[in-house]
Amino acid sequence: MPDKYSQSDQPTLIPTHGGYRNLKSFQVAQLVYDVTVRFCNRYIGKYTRTHDQMVQAARSGVQNIAEGSMASATSKKTELKLTNVARASLEELRLDYEDFLRQRGLALWARDDPRRAELVDRRPKTVDGVADWARDVRTWTGHGGQRGLSGRRSLEGSRSGSTQSTTSTPSTYAEISANGALTLIAVASGLLTRQIASLEKAFLEEGGFTERLYRVRTGARNASRKNTKGN
């Protein structure tokens, strides 16, 4: 008799994995890495410890997302751990950018600053796209905020203070670049936070490799018994 328990009905031991390039968190983290390399080469001494630490932290964010995705085949626990490491690396990088601004007396833009929102809305794919945004912001702030961002926002309402540039004082490229990187880091971190929550939920509901192995072996035994009875 034909086997009614087809191969497609059996649980899969090694699930589909490694599609990290399609993860939005990976794509934004990779952009953060590219932006950080260019930023550090331009504004941080190339042979300084800070330069190396910032580049390595950015790289760690990318690499751990990829490694976690590959590890998901056999260990959800490892995937969770590495994804958390990626988020922690980006947090370390965030502090480095904030220190850069603080130590040079440059403004740290508020989270609701329209310039940050403009960068997010543009969804740049490359470091050159981020550079285009930086040049546009420099031009707009150089006009005292009278020109709207892409015709949608006005900088006139930007708040002034110790953590916010006034629109009457043009921002430097260093300030714009650092705040742009911080904006992208915030996006990547938010995506990773949601990704981690999803992984935690899946782990609680489905278990890890050990539980999957048990299901596969049980399915195989049941299939064998059906074949025996059928014969």
Backbone as numpy.savetxt, mean C-alpha at the origin, in Angstrom:
# Nx Ny Nz CAx CAy CAz Cx Cy Cz
-18.43 -48.58 -12.77 -19.27 -47.38 -12.77 -18.39 -46.13 -12.77
-18.87 -45.04 -13.38 -18.09 -43.80 -13.36 -18.04 -43.21 -11.97
-16.97 -42.56 -11.69 -16.79 -41.94 -10.37 -17.66 -40.70 -10.29
-18.65 -40.71 -9.41 -19.55 -39.56 -9.25 -18.89 -38.43 -8.48
-17.84 -38.80 -7.76 -17.12 -37.77 -6.99 -16.00 -37.26 -7.87
-16.30 -36.28 -8.69 -15.33 -35.79 -9.68 -14.20 -35.03 -9.01
-13.12 -34.88 -9.77 -11.95 -34.17 -9.26 -12.29 -32.73 -8.89
-13.21 -32.12 -9.63 -13.56 -30.72 -9.38 -14.32 -30.55 -8.08
-14.89 -31.65 -7.56 -15.64 -31.57 -6.31 -14.73 -31.60 -5.09
-13.49 -32.03 -5.28 -12.59 -32.20 -4.16 -12.01 -30.86 -3.73
-11.83 -30.69 -2.41 -11.19 -29.47 -1.92 -9.78 -29.36 -2.48
-9.32 -28.16 -2.72 -7.98 -27.93 -3.27 -6.97 -27.74 -2.16
-5.88 -28.51 -2.20 -4.86 -28.40 -1.17 -4.06 -27.11 -1.31
-3.61 -26.83 -2.54 -2.85 -25.60 -2.80 -3.75 -24.66 -3.59
-4.33 -23.66 -2.93 -5.24 -22.75 -3.62 -4.51 -21.78 -4.52
-5.25 -21.11 -5.35 -4.66 -20.07 -6.20 -4.00 -19.02 -5.31
-2.79 -18.64 -5.67 -2.05 -17.69 -4.83 -1.06 -16.92 -5.69
-0.42 -15.92 -5.09 0.63 -15.19 -5.78 0.17 -14.09 -6.71
-1.10 -13.74 -6.69 -1.57 -12.68 -7.58 -1.38 -11.29 -7.00
-0.23 -11.07 -6.36 0.00 -9.81 -5.64 0.06 -8.60 -6.57
0.45 -8.81 -7.82 0.53 -7.66 -8.74 -0.83 -7.04 -9.01
-1.88 -7.78 -8.77 -3.24 -7.26 -8.96 -3.79 -6.59 -7.71
-3.06 -6.70 -6.60 -3.50 -6.08 -5.36 -3.28 -4.57 -5.42
-4.29 -3.81 -5.10 -4.14 -2.35 -5.09 -3.11 -1.92 -4.06
-3.06 -2.63 -2.94 -2.08 -2.30 -1.90 -0.66 -2.44 -2.44
-0.41 -3.49 -3.24 0.92 -3.69 -3.82 1.24 -2.57 -4.81
0.27 -2.22 -5.64 0.50 -1.20 -6.66 0.83 0.15 -6.04
0.10 0.53 -4.99 0.37 1.82 -4.35 1.68 1.76 -3.58
1.96 0.64 -2.90 3.22 0.50 -2.17 4.41 0.56 -3.12
4.26 -0.01 -4.30 5.33 0.04 -5.30 5.55 1.48 -5.77
4.47 2.22 -5.92 4.59 3.63 -6.28 5.28 4.41 -5.17
4.94 4.11 -3.92 5.61 4.75 -2.79 7.11 4.48 -2.84
7.48 3.25 -3.17 8.89 2.89 -3.26 9.59 3.72 -4.34
8.98 3.79 -5.53 9.58 4.56 -6.63 9.70 6.04 -6.27
8.67 6.57 -5.65 8.69 7.98 -5.24 9.78 8.21 -4.20
9.93 7.27 -3.27 10.92 7.41 -2.20 12.34 7.37 -2.74
12.60 6.49 -3.70 13.93 6.42 -4.30 14.28 7.76 -4.94
13.33 8.31 -5.71 13.61 9.60 -6.36 13.74 10.72 -5.32
12.87 10.70 -4.30 12.92 11.73 -3.26 14.26 11.69 -2.54
14.68 10.51 -2.13 15.93 10.39 -1.37 17.14 10.78 -2.21
17.14 10.42 -3.47 18.26 10.78 -4.35 18.34 12.29 -4.53
17.21 12.95 -4.38 17.18 14.40 -4.61 17.39 15.21 -3.33
16.83 14.74 -2.21 16.82 15.57 -1.00 17.59 14.99 0.18
17.98 13.72 0.12 18.71 13.09 1.22 20.08 12.68 0.72
21.11 12.92 1.54 22.46 12.53 1.15 22.52 11.07 0.74
23.07 10.80 -0.44 23.00 9.46 -1.01 23.69 8.42 -0.15
24.72 8.80 0.56 25.48 7.83 1.34 25.19 7.92 2.85
24.07 8.53 3.18 23.70 8.66 4.59 22.86 7.47 5.03
22.82 7.27 6.34 22.03 6.19 6.92 20.53 6.42 6.66
20.12 7.68 6.72 18.71 8.01 6.51 18.27 7.61 5.10
19.10 7.90 4.11 18.80 7.53 2.73 18.56 6.03 2.63
19.48 5.26 3.18 19.36 3.80 3.11 18.14 3.29 3.85
17.87 3.86 5.03 16.74 3.40 5.83 15.41 3.68 5.15
15.27 4.87 4.56 14.02 5.22 3.91 13.76 4.34 2.69
14.79 4.13 1.88 14.64 3.29 0.69 14.33 1.85 1.10
15.02 1.36 2.12 14.78 -0.02 2.56 13.39 -0.20 3.17
12.92 0.81 3.90 11.57 0.72 4.48 10.52 0.68 3.38
10.71 1.51 2.35 9.78 1.52 1.22 9.82 0.19 0.48
11.02 -0.33 0.29 11.17 -1.62 -0.40 10.54 -2.75 0.42
10.70 -2.68 1.73 10.13 -3.71 2.60 8.61 -3.75 2.47
8.01 -2.58 2.33 6.56 -2.54 2.17 6.12 -3.32 0.95
6.86 -3.16 -0.16 6.51 -3.85 -1.41 6.81 -5.35 -1.30
8.02 -5.67 -0.86 8.47 -7.06 -0.86 7.64 -7.95 0.06
7.24 -7.42 1.21 6.49 -8.24 2.14 5.06 -8.50 1.69
4.49 -7.58 0.93 3.17 -7.85 0.35 3.29 -9.00 -0.64
4.32 -8.94 -1.50 4.53 -9.99 -2.49 4.84 -11.33 -1.83
5.73 -11.33 -0.85 6.11 -12.57 -0.18 4.92 -13.17 0.57
4.13 -12.30 1.20 2.95 -12.79 1.91 1.95 -13.44 0.97
1.78 -12.83 -0.20 0.86 -13.39 -1.19 1.32 -14.76 -1.66
2.61 -14.92 -1.87 3.14 -16.22 -2.29 3.02 -17.25 -1.17
3.24 -16.82 0.07 3.18 -17.73 1.21 1.77 -18.20 1.52
0.78 -17.49 0.99 -0.62 -17.82 1.30 -1.01 -19.23 0.86
-0.25 -19.80 -0.05 -0.55 -21.14 -0.54 -0.50 -22.18 0.57
0.45 -22.02 1.47 0.63 -23.02 2.52 0.53 -22.46 3.94
0.47 -21.13 4.08 0.42 -20.58 5.43 -0.28 -19.23 5.46
-1.53 -19.23 5.86 -2.26 -17.98 6.03 -1.67 -17.17 7.17
-1.13 -17.88 8.16 -0.51 -17.21 9.29 0.70 -16.39 8.82
1.50 -16.96 7.94 2.66 -16.25 7.40 2.22 -15.07 6.54
1.17 -15.28 5.76 0.65 -14.19 4.93 0.22 -13.01 5.80
-0.49 -13.32 6.88 -0.92 -12.27 7.81 0.27 -11.54 8.41
1.25 -12.32 8.84 2.44 -11.74 9.48 3.17 -10.82 8.53
3.40 -11.26 7.31 4.15 -10.46 6.35 3.38 -9.23 5.89
2.08 -9.35 5.78 1.27 -8.18 5.41 1.33 -7.14 6.53
1.34 -7.61 7.76 1.51 -6.70 8.89 2.89 -6.04 8.88
3.90 -6.81 8.51 5.26 -6.25 8.42 5.30 -5.16 7.35
4.61 -5.38 6.24 4.55 -4.38 5.17 3.95 -3.08 5.69
2.85 -3.21 6.43 2.21 -2.01 6.98 3.12 -1.32 7.98
3.82 -2.09 8.81 4.74 -1.51 9.79 5.90 -0.79 9.10
6.38 -1.35 8.01 7.48 -0.71 7.27 7.05 0.64 6.71
5.81 0.70 6.21 5.30 1.97 5.69 5.09 2.98 6.81
4.75 2.51 8.00 4.61 3.41 9.14 5.98 3.99 9.51
7.01 3.17 9.47 8.37 3.65 9.72 8.75 4.72 8.69
8.41 4.46 7.44 8.70 5.42 6.37 7.93 6.71 6.58
6.69 6.60 7.05 5.88 7.79 7.32 6.59 8.71 8.33
7.14 8.12 9.37 7.83 8.90 10.39 9.07 9.59 9.82
9.77 8.92 8.91 10.95 9.53 8.30 10.58 10.76 7.49
9.48 10.68 6.73 9.04 11.84 5.96 8.59 12.97 6.89
7.89 12.63 7.96 7.45 13.65 8.90 8.65 14.31 9.58
9.68 13.53 9.90 10.90 14.09 10.49 11.59 15.02 9.51
11.60 14.64 8.23 12.21 15.48 7.20 11.56 16.86 7.19
10.23 16.88 7.22 9.52 18.16 7.20 9.77 18.95 8.49
9.66 18.28 9.62 9.81 18.96 10.91 11.21 19.54 11.09
12.22 18.80 10.74 13.60 19.25 10.94 13.99 20.40 10.02
13.25 20.58 8.95 13.55 21.66 8.01 12.54 22.80 8.08
11.66 22.73 9.05 10.68 23.78 9.23 9.67 23.86 8.11
9.42 22.73 7.44 8.45 22.69 6.35 7.10 22.20 6.88
6.05 22.54 6.16 4.70 22.25 6.64 4.32 20.79 6.42
3.67 20.23 7.43 3.03 18.92 7.31 1.56 19.19 7.04
1.10 18.83 5.85 -0.26 19.17 5.46 -1.27 18.36 6.26
-2.39 19.00 6.55 -3.49 18.32 7.25 -4.08 17.22 6.37
-4.70 16.25 6.98 -5.26 15.12 6.23 -6.33 15.56 5.24
-7.03 16.68 5.57 -8.09 17.14 4.68 -7.62 18.24 3.73
-6.31 18.41 3.60 -5.78 19.42 2.69 -6.20 19.07 1.26
-6.72 20.04 0.51 -7.19 19.77 -0.86 -6.10 19.28 -1.79
-4.84 19.62 -1.50 -3.75 19.15 -2.34 -3.56 17.64 -2.22
-3.76 17.13 -1.02 -3.70 15.68 -0.82 -4.85 15.00 -1.57
-6.04 15.58 -1.42 -7.20 15.00 -2.09 -7.02 14.99 -3.61
-6.39 16.03 -4.12 -6.15 16.12 -5.56 -5.25 14.98 -6.03
-4.22 14.68 -5.26 -3.32 13.60 -5.63 -4.05 12.26 -5.62
-4.87 12.04 -4.60 -5.63 10.79 -4.52 -6.58 10.67 -5.70
-7.24 11.77 -6.04 -8.20 11.76 -7.16 -7.52 11.44 -8.49
-6.29 11.87 -8.63 -5.59 11.63 -9.90 -5.20 10.17 -10.08
-5.05 9.45 -9.00 -4.66 8.03 -9.05 -3.45 7.81 -9.96
-2.34 8.48 -9.67 -1.17 8.32 -10.54 -0.64 6.90 -10.50
-0.18 6.43 -11.65 0.34 5.07 -11.76 1.86 5.02 -11.69
2.49 6.16 -11.99 3.95 6.20 -12.04 4.48 7.38 -11.25
5.78 7.36 -11.00 6.42 8.45 -10.27 6.36 9.74 -11.09
6.35 9.62 -12.40 6.24 10.81 -13.23 4.85 11.45 -13.09
3.83 10.62 -12.88 2.50 11.16 -12.64 2.44 11.94 -11.35
3.15 11.46 -10.34 3.22 12.19 -9.06 4.00 13.49 -9.26
5.05 13.44 -10.06 5.83 14.65 -10.34 4.99 15.70 -11.05
4.12 15.28 -11.95 3.22 16.22 -12.63 2.32 16.91 -11.61
1.80 16.13 -10.68 0.96 16.71 -9.62 1.75 17.73 -8.81
2.99 17.40 -8.46 3.83 18.30 -7.65 4.07 19.62 -8.38
4.33 19.54 -9.69 4.56 20.77 -10.46 3.30 21.62 -10.52
2.15 20.97 -10.67 0.89 21.71 -10.71 0.61 22.39 -9.38
0.85 21.67 -8.29 0.63 22.25 -6.96 1.56 23.44 -6.74
2.79 23.31 -7.17 3.75 24.42 -7.03 3.26 25.64 -7.79
2.70 25.44 -8.97 2.18 26.55 -9.77 0.97 27.18 -9.10
0.04 26.32 -8.62 -1.19 26.83 -8.01 -0.90 27.60 -6.73
-0.03 27.06 -5.87 0.27 27.75 -4.61 1.09 29.01 -4.88
1.82 29.00 -5.99 2.57 30.19 -6.36 1.67 31.35 -6.75
0.41 31.03 -7.10 -0.57 32.06 -7.42 -1.42 32.41 -6.20
-0.93 32.06 -5.02 -1.66 32.43 -3.81 -2.95 31.66 -3.63
-3.07 30.55 -4.33 -4.25 29.71 -4.14 -5.46 30.22 -4.89
-5.28 31.19 -5.78 -6.44 31.75 -6.49 -6.93 30.82 -7.59
-6.02 29.99 -8.11 -6.44 29.05 -9.15 -6.91 27.76 -8.49
-7.98 27.21 -9.00 -8.49 25.97 -8.44 -7.68 24.78 -8.88
-7.64 23.75 -8.08 -6.96 22.52 -8.43 -7.78 21.79 -9.48
-7.23 21.71 -10.69 -7.92 21.06 -11.81 -9.32 21.63 -12.01
-9.53 22.85 -11.57 -10.83 23.47 -11.74 -11.88 22.98 -10.77
-11.48 22.12 -9.79 -12.46 21.52 -8.89 -12.32 22.03 -7.46
-11.11 22.42 -7.10 -10.90 22.84 -5.73 -10.21 24.20 -5.70
-10.39 24.92 -4.63 -9.67 26.17 -4.44 -8.80 26.04 -3.20
-7.60 26.57 -3.30 -6.70 26.51 -2.15 -6.96 27.64 -1.17
-7.90 28.54 -1.49 -8.17 29.67 -0.61 -8.64 29.22 0.76
-9.30 28.06 0.79 -9.84 27.60 2.06 -8.87 26.79 2.87
-7.64 26.58 2.37 -6.67 25.80 3.12 -6.35 26.49 4.43
-6.33 25.70 5.49 -6.08 26.26 6.80 -4.60 26.59 6.98
-4.32 27.65 7.72 -2.94 28.04 8.00 -2.60 27.63 9.41
-1.30 27.59 9.69 -0.88 27.21 11.04 0.43 26.47 10.97
0.87 25.94 12.10 2.17 25.30 12.16 2.24 24.04 11.32
1.11 23.41 11.07 1.13 22.18 10.29 0.52 22.36 8.92
0.31 23.60 8.50 -0.34 23.83 7.21 0.28 25.02 6.52
0.67 24.87 5.25 1.21 26.00 4.51 0.10 27.01 4.24
0.42 28.29 4.29 -0.55 29.30 3.89 -0.50 29.42 2.38
-1.61 29.73 1.77 -1.66 29.82 0.32 -0.93 31.05 -0.19
-0.60 32.00 0.69 0.12 33.18 0.25 1.62 32.92 0.17
2.09 31.79 0.71 3.49 31.44 0.67 3.67 30.20 -0.18
4.28 30.33 -1.35 4.44 29.16 -2.22 5.19 28.03 -1.52
4.70 26.81 -1.67 5.36 25.66 -1.08 6.60 25.30 -1.88
7.62 24.78 -1.20 8.81 24.33 -1.90 8.55 22.94 -2.47
9.36 22.57 -3.44 9.21 21.23 -4.02 9.48 20.15 -2.99
10.40 20.42 -2.07 10.70 19.44 -1.02 9.48 19.20 -0.15
8.80 20.28 0.22 7.59 20.16 1.04 6.49 19.42 0.29
6.29 19.79 -0.96 5.25 19.16 -1.77 5.54 17.67 -1.96
6.80 17.36 -2.28 7.17 15.97 -2.54 7.00 15.10 -1.30
7.43 15.61 -0.14 7.31 14.84 1.09 5.85 14.61 1.45
5.04 15.64 1.32 3.61 15.50 1.63 2.90 14.60 0.61
3.36 14.64 -0.62 2.79 13.74 -1.61 3.09 12.29 -1.26
4.32 12.03 -0.83 4.69 10.68 -0.42 3.87 10.25 0.79
3.67 11.15 1.73 2.87 10.84 2.92 1.42 10.52 2.53
0.92 11.21 1.54 -0.44 10.94 1.07 -0.54 9.53 0.50
0.43 9.15 -0.31 0.42 7.81 -0.90 0.62 6.74 0.17
1.44 7.02 1.16 1.65 6.08 2.26 0.34 5.86 3.01
-0.40 6.94 3.22 -1.68 6.83 3.92 -2.65 5.95 3.13
-2.65 6.10 1.81 -3.52 5.28 0.96 -3.11 3.81 1.06
-1.81 3.54 0.93 -1.33 2.16 0.99 -1.61 1.54 2.35
-1.41 2.30 3.41 -1.65 1.79 4.76 -3.13 1.48 4.97
-3.99 2.33 4.46 -5.43 2.08 4.57 -5.84 0.82 3.83
-5.27 0.62 2.65 -5.56 -0.59 1.88 -5.06 -1.83 2.60
-3.88 -1.74 3.20 -3.32 -2.89 3.93 -4.13 -3.20 5.18
-4.64 -2.18 5.83 -5.48 -2.40 7.01 -6.72 -3.19 6.64
-7.35 -2.82 5.53 -8.53 -3.56 5.08 -8.17 -4.97 4.62
-7.01 -5.09 3.99 -6.56 -6.40 3.53 -6.30 -7.33 4.71
-5.69 -6.80 5.75 -5.40 -7.60 6.95 -6.70 -8.04 7.62
-7.66 -7.14 7.69 -8.96 -7.48 8.29 -9.62 -8.61 7.51
-9.52 -8.56 6.18 -10.10 -9.60 5.34 -9.38 -10.94 5.55
-8.06 -10.89 5.65 -7.28 -12.10 5.88 -7.60 -12.73 7.24
-7.76 -11.88 8.25 -8.09 -12.37 9.58 -9.45 -13.07 9.58
-10.41 -12.46 8.89 -11.74 -13.05 8.81 -11.71 -14.40 8.10
-10.98 -14.46 6.99 -10.88 -15.71 6.24 -10.19 -16.79 7.06
-9.18 -16.40 7.81 -8.45 -17.37 8.62 -9.34 -17.94 9.72
-10.14 -17.07 10.33 -11.04 -17.53 11.39 -12.13 -18.45 10.84
-12.61 -18.15 9.65 -13.71 -18.93 9.08 -13.25 -20.22 8.41
-12.07 -20.18 7.78 -11.62 -21.32 6.98 -10.42 -22.05 7.54
-9.71 -21.40 8.48 -8.51 -22.01 9.01 -7.34 -21.85 8.06
-6.25 -22.54 8.37 -5.05 -22.44 7.56 -4.77 -23.72 6.79
-3.48 -23.96 6.52 -3.08 -25.10 5.70 -3.44 -26.43 6.37
-3.26 -26.51 7.70 -3.56 -27.76 8.41 -5.02 -28.15 8.25
-5.91 -27.17 8.41 -7.34 -27.45 8.25 -7.67 -27.82 6.80
-7.03 -27.15 5.86 -7.28 -27.45 4.44 -6.77 -28.85 4.11
-5.61 -29.22 4.65 -5.06 -30.55 4.43 -6.03 -31.61 4.96
-6.61 -31.35 6.13 -7.58 -32.29 6.70 -8.79 -32.45 5.78
-9.28 -31.35 5.25 -10.45 -31.42 4.37 -10.14 -32.19 3.09
-8.94 -31.95 2.54 -8.56 -32.64 1.31 -8.41 -34.14 1.55
-7.77 -34.48 2.64 -7.58 -35.91 2.93 -8.91 -36.60 3.22
-9.79 -35.90 3.92 -11.11 -36.45 4.20 -11.87 -36.64 2.91
-11.79 -35.66 2.02 -12.47 -35.77 0.74 -11.94 -36.92 -0.08
-10.62 -37.12 -0.03 -10.02 -38.21 -0.79 -10.48 -39.56 -0.24
-10.55 -39.69 1.07 -11.01 -40.94 1.68 -12.47 -41.22 1.33
-13.29 -40.15 1.38 -14.70 -40.33 1.02 -14.86 -40.75 -0.43
-14.04 -40.20 -1.29 -14.11 -40.54 -2.70 -13.71 -42.00 -2.91
-12.68 -42.42 -2.17 -12.23 -43.80 -2.27 -13.32 -44.78 -1.83
-14.01 -44.43 -0.76 -15.09 -45.29 -0.25 -16.22 -45.38 -1.26
-16.55 -44.28 -1.91 -17.62 -44.28 -2.91 -17.26 -45.16 -4.08
-15.99 -45.08 -4.48 -15.53 -45.91 -5.60 -15.60 -47.40 -5.25
-15.22 -47.69 -4.00 -15.25 -49.10 -3.55 -16.67 -49.66 -3.54
-17.60 -48.83 -3.01 -19.00 -49.25 -2.97 -19.58 -49.38 -4.37
-19.15 -48.50 -5.25 -19.67 -48.50 -6.61 -19.23 -49.73 -7.40
-18.05 -50.24 -7.03 -17.55 -51.41 -7.72 -18.12 -52.70 -7.14
